[in-house]
Amino acid sequence: MLNALPQWQTAEGALRRFVLGFWQGGRPAEDDETFRILPDGSLDLVWALGISAPRSIAFGTTTRPRDVALIAATVYCGVRFRPGTAHRFLDHVDLSQFTDRDAPCLLRGDRDLAWRLADAHSFEDRAALIARHLNHLSAGHDVPDLGEAAARMIGAHGGQLRIGDLAAKLGVTRRHLERQCRRDLGTSPKMLTRITRFRRAAALLSRGRVRSGADLAAAGGYVDQAHLIREFREFAGTTPKMFRP
């Protein structure tokens, strides 16, 4: 969901299999403030801690840029799940309902967590509270399910993987894979390959590791520079030349 945040804590231990990390905005939101979200394949569960009752919101997998309106005087903190893992922890089973949108959502088994986060005194305390509950929920999930296995494989190949080959490697039909990924990831496996490829190209660009658009297209696995530009326009709303992470 959120791409650059003032406070970030990487998940540790066994939780790293499911969670990329925890984050919090550096200050309360101001009047009319928005935040831009770019596709990254992840789902964020976000807690809005402000003057009204604290609440949790799922920001699902995005397939296009989104500008989200923030609530004034509210501090936002959250957990960013790895692609294909959030469905194990949320009180909603079908994550396709969150694709390109946000909606109220809870972690399983802890309906007062938002209030305890609001009472916590620091980002570190909040991250610890969330991690403790997630560690409890993760017990017994020893074997990756189909959605997690598919997302892992797509990530390992940098998005350079045909969906038919992916289904064959996982021992399922393409139709079954498509259906399960839409449910567990909130998007199709094909869309996740495209997002993964875009994020890889964006990372190469932001690190200054390519000299030209043609080099970036080749390094990112695109057919040509025109293909690269089309994907950046769709996922970032701009061209690679104008892109700012």
Legacy VTK file of the C-alpha trace (Angstrom):
# vtk DataFile Version 3.0
C-alpha trace
ASCII
DATASET POLYDATA
POINTS 245 float
0.000 0.000 0.000
2.085 2.905 1.325
5.431 3.252 -0.367
7.547 5.662 1.687
6.818 6.108 5.391
8.660 7.993 8.156
8.665 5.034 10.581
9.222 1.440 9.509
10.103 -1.760 11.360
10.889 -4.952 9.460
9.207 -8.107 10.720
11.432 -10.517 12.603
11.723 -14.267 13.152
9.066 -16.643 11.861
6.716 -13.727 11.194
8.894 -12.622 8.250
7.309 -15.385 6.187
3.979 -13.547 6.333
4.789 -9.897 7.029
7.083 -7.392 5.344
6.955 -4.955 8.233
5.123 -2.442 10.404
4.826 1.286 9.784
3.491 4.520 11.179
3.088 8.029 9.783
5.441 10.573 11.284
2.688 12.979 12.396
-1.111 13.295 12.498
-2.718 13.927 9.118
-3.537 17.505 8.177
-6.700 18.972 6.651
-7.294 17.854 3.045
-4.177 15.655 3.069
-3.995 12.702 0.706
-1.587 9.831 0.266
-0.751 8.165 -3.036
-0.713 4.364 -3.187
1.017 2.500 -6.009
0.526 -1.194 -6.807
2.940 -3.491 -4.967
0.988 -6.754 -4.606
0.586 -6.340 -0.856
-2.367 -5.780 1.456
-2.000 -3.375 4.371
-4.155 -3.503 7.471
-4.221 0.046 8.786
-5.319 1.451 12.129
-6.679 5.003 12.167
-6.002 6.479 15.613
-7.594 9.899 15.939
-10.129 11.945 17.842
-12.932 9.519 16.997
-13.080 5.826 17.921
-10.000 3.962 16.608
-10.665 1.513 13.796
-8.891 -0.824 11.407
-9.155 -0.700 7.634
-7.886 -3.090 4.979
-6.264 -1.446 1.971
-6.367 -4.213 -0.586
-4.157 -5.055 -3.508
-4.094 -2.138 -5.929
-3.908 -2.441 -9.706
-3.667 1.289 -10.422
-2.520 4.450 -8.595
-4.852 5.606 -5.823
-4.994 8.861 -3.880
-6.490 8.220 -0.460
-8.009 11.033 1.597
-6.690 11.046 5.162
-8.686 12.095 8.207
-7.342 15.248 9.866
-5.687 14.862 13.306
-5.401 11.089 12.812
-2.257 8.991 13.187
-2.073 5.990 10.882
-0.137 2.825 11.641
-0.254 -0.530 9.924
1.115 -3.889 8.984
2.090 -4.767 5.428
1.560 -8.424 4.542
3.547 -10.268 1.942
1.540 -11.110 -1.183
-0.583 -14.203 -0.657
-0.530 -14.281 3.158
-3.020 -11.723 4.529
-6.051 -13.998 4.119
-4.753 -16.216 6.941
-5.014 -13.381 9.452
-8.077 -11.312 8.572
-11.732 -11.755 9.465
-12.605 -11.638 5.737
-11.988 -14.765 3.688
-12.315 -13.393 0.148
-9.785 -10.606 -0.436
-11.106 -9.745 -3.902
-13.626 -7.478 -2.163
-10.724 -5.186 -1.173
-9.086 -4.913 -4.600
-8.500 -1.238 -5.470
-10.473 -0.131 -2.438
-10.415 0.021 1.346
-12.996 -1.176 3.852
-13.322 -1.937 7.576
-11.566 -5.140 8.548
-10.210 -6.804 11.697
-7.507 -9.244 12.609
-9.015 -12.531 13.662
-9.609 -12.991 17.354
-8.813 -9.522 18.668
-11.600 -6.974 18.401
-10.125 -4.524 20.907
-6.654 -4.221 19.346
-7.435 -0.779 17.900
-8.137 0.579 21.386
-4.914 -0.896 22.765
-2.949 0.622 19.885
-4.532 3.998 20.592
-3.422 3.727 24.224
0.167 2.741 23.313
2.784 5.470 23.746
5.115 4.791 20.809
5.375 3.247 17.372
7.586 0.507 18.810
4.926 -0.419 21.362
2.275 -0.550 18.635
4.402 -2.693 16.351
5.045 -5.090 19.240
1.322 -5.392 20.010
0.477 -6.194 16.393
3.391 -8.636 16.047
2.410 -10.478 19.221
-1.097 -11.124 17.952
0.092 -12.110 14.473
2.564 -14.583 15.946
-0.302 -16.173 17.856
-2.441 -16.393 14.718
0.374 -17.830 12.617
0.766 -20.911 14.815
-0.170 -24.009 12.835
0.312 -22.446 9.397
3.410 -24.504 8.666
2.755 -25.283 5.001
2.172 -22.548 2.387
-1.237 -22.792 0.745
-1.779 -22.333 -2.981
-2.070 -18.543 -2.909
1.081 -18.092 -0.852
3.025 -20.607 -2.949
1.977 -18.884 -6.177
2.937 -15.429 -4.898
6.299 -16.732 -3.697
7.068 -18.303 -7.046
6.066 -15.176 -8.954
8.289 -13.086 -6.695
11.217 -15.469 -7.038
11.022 -15.167 -10.831
10.690 -11.380 -10.784
7.317 -11.645 -12.497
8.893 -13.455 -15.473
6.694 -16.531 -15.391
3.920 -17.793 -17.660
0.720 -18.553 -15.790
0.352 -21.953 -17.484
3.851 -22.889 -16.326
3.085 -21.616 -12.826
-0.055 -23.753 -12.615
1.854 -26.776 -13.833
4.611 -26.274 -11.257
1.973 -26.046 -8.516
0.087 -29.102 -9.788
-3.257 -27.400 -10.422
-5.265 -26.282 -13.419
-4.906 -22.716 -14.618
-8.581 -22.072 -13.893
-8.238 -23.281 -10.290
-5.114 -21.171 -9.804
-6.855 -18.074 -11.155
-9.868 -18.570 -8.875
-7.790 -19.193 -5.752
-5.469 -16.249 -6.363
-8.349 -13.827 -6.816
-9.714 -15.025 -3.489
-6.452 -15.163 -1.497
-4.410 -12.389 -3.164
-7.189 -10.114 -4.352
-5.953 -10.251 -7.934
-5.186 -12.675 -10.733
-1.756 -14.321 -10.966
-1.226 -12.545 -14.300
-1.812 -9.161 -12.684
0.592 -10.054 -9.877
3.316 -10.912 -12.415
2.828 -7.509 -14.037
2.917 -5.676 -10.700
6.012 -7.613 -9.626
7.778 -6.710 -12.871
6.795 -3.044 -12.445
8.069 -2.914 -8.860
11.364 -4.461 -9.934
11.785 -1.908 -12.733
10.838 0.938 -10.384
13.457 -0.241 -7.880
16.149 -0.377 -10.588
15.177 3.111 -11.698
15.178 4.614 -8.207
18.630 3.140 -7.491
20.099 4.590 -10.656
21.173 1.200 -11.949
20.140 1.747 -15.566
21.380 4.319 -18.074
18.457 4.519 -20.476
14.837 3.557 -20.992
15.923 0.795 -23.355
18.262 -0.619 -20.713
15.505 -0.456 -18.105
13.079 -2.262 -20.407
15.607 -5.023 -21.020
16.560 -5.361 -17.351
12.912 -5.357 -16.278
11.870 -8.071 -18.696
9.729 -5.908 -20.977
9.335 -6.570 -24.690
10.510 -3.063 -25.553
10.571 0.490 -24.245
7.004 1.165 -25.400
5.810 -1.794 -23.315
7.697 -0.413 -20.304
6.110 3.031 -20.706
2.588 1.583 -20.995
3.037 -0.390 -17.786
4.415 2.620 -15.899
1.506 4.768 -17.068
-0.936 2.141 -15.828
0.698 1.404 -12.476
2.367 4.736 -11.601
0.332 7.223 -13.605
3.474 8.579 -15.237
6.388 7.645 -17.474
9.649 6.094 -16.244
11.410 9.396 -16.967
9.034 11.329 -14.690
8.669 8.618 -12.043
9.513 9.544 -8.453
9.343 6.743 -5.853
LINES 1 246
245 0 1 2 3 4 5 6 7 8 9 10 11 12 13 14 15 16 17 18 19 20 21 22 23 24 25 26 27 28 29 30 31 32 33 34 35 36 37 38 39 40 41 42 43 44 45 46 47 48 49 50 51 52 53 54 55 56 57 58 59 60 61 62 63 64 65 66 67 68 69 70 71 72 73 74 75 76 77 78 79 80 81 82 83 84 85 86 87 88 89 90 91 92 93 94 95 96 97 98 99 100 101 102 103 104 105 106 107 108 109 110 111 112 113 114 115 116 117 118 119 120 121 122 123 124 125 126 127 128 129 130 131 132 133 134 135 136 137 138 139 140 141 142 143 144 145 146 147 148 149 150 151 152 153 154 155 156 157 158 159 160 161 162 163 164 165 166 167 168 169 170 171 172 173 174 175 176 177 178 179 180 181 182 183 184 185 186 187 188 189 190 191 192 193 194 195 196 197 198 199 200 201 202 203 204 205 206 207 208 209 210 211 212 213 214 215 216 217 218 219 220 221 222 223 224 225 226 227 228 229 230 231 232 233 234 235 236 237 238 239 240 241 242 243 244
